Amino acid sequence: MKFIIYSKKYTILAIMLLVATTVAYSAKSEYTKTITKTYTLDKDGKVNIENAHGHVNIKTWDKSEVYIKVVITVDASSERKAEEDFDRIDVDFTNDNRYVSAKTSIDNKKSTWWFIQSWWDDDDVTIDYEVSMPASADLELAHKYGDADLGDFTGDVEVNHKYGDLTINHVAGELRLDLSYGNASIAKANTSNIEIAYYKLRINDANKIVIDSKYSQVHVESANEIISESAYDGYHLGDIGTVTNEGKYDNFEVEKIESMKIVTKYTKINLENLMHQLNAEMSYGGLEIDRLHQSFSNIDITSRYAGLDIDVDDVPNFQFDVEGRYTGVNLPSDVHTTRDQRENNSTTVVGYRGSSNAKSEIRVRAEYGGLKLR
């Protein structure tokens, strides 16, 4: 009987605590603090923005000035508590005719990681930036724990962004990105130098991309040149001029490419249309070319423990030179062989289709794998 009474008491107490907590939480109100600044800036000057826990929106215009609006929003239980939160946040502004800077800072008196994190969790603090700046000026942005949207720039743009999504419309100057834990969408860029980790990156149109990636997904619709170092990535490419890659544990899917040079292992490569040239050193993976252009230049492959599958149906004239150890070789029925030696687990096959003087050539050196020309 006592057990039942005690259980009822504990149940009632738990309900009271839950109700009190719910009431306290629901009693919170939203408070805002707005800071605005306008500065004169040369059109070839530089703007620096540093922020965290909010949204950053940066647009460009043809004025020789920078407009910055910072809105700090706090969900707090009282106005006094909100003012305490506002007092912990400061925006440091620096300016002259060549340089404008705005940096969010937190009061260092209690700024341990645990305190700041619990403070943000308890009071729902967000710090949002709206910036307008000359399109020809350079931009440097450092932001984390929030999204960022950038407009059209003719100057250089550098972004360090973590834990959030990023959109960029157009950068005609040099674009430098250091990104992790988020998603980015870039409509158009000229020359890009990119470092990403645990990220999804999509670029619609670019001239040149230099990228270091790991544990990421990279989508590029159109680019003249891509130079990449990669690990544990997926590359999904559209209409590409040239690709140079060194990587491991990747997956490449390419719709159309002029030339590719790749050194990789444990990687699957699928080229839907190869127009000109391929140079590949690979092990423990696979290569498939769905369509080889009739006037391609050359294919040179060195492989170990890899399967190679190349569609040569559209190529009337080409030469081939294949050497393999523990390698199966399958060729179309209409090719001519000038040398076909298969013994002691070694294979050497040399020949041509169409003209024996064909300029297009396929050269393969393989171990422990297979080659199929179809």
NORLIN-V389173 format. One record per helix or strand. SS is the DSSP state (2 for helix, 1 for strand). FROM is the first residue (numbers start at 1). LEN is the number of residues. Records with the same first field share a line. If there is no record, write none. Layout:
SS->FROM-LEN + FROM-LEN
//
This chain:
2->2-25 + 79-10 + 108-3 + 113-11
1->29-12 + 46-7 + 56-6 + 65-12 + 89-7 + 99-8 + 125-10 + 138-7 + 148-6 + 157-58 + 217-15 + 234-15 + 251-15 + 268-4 + 274-16 + 292-1 + 298-13 + 318-13 + 336-8 + 346-8 + 361-13
//
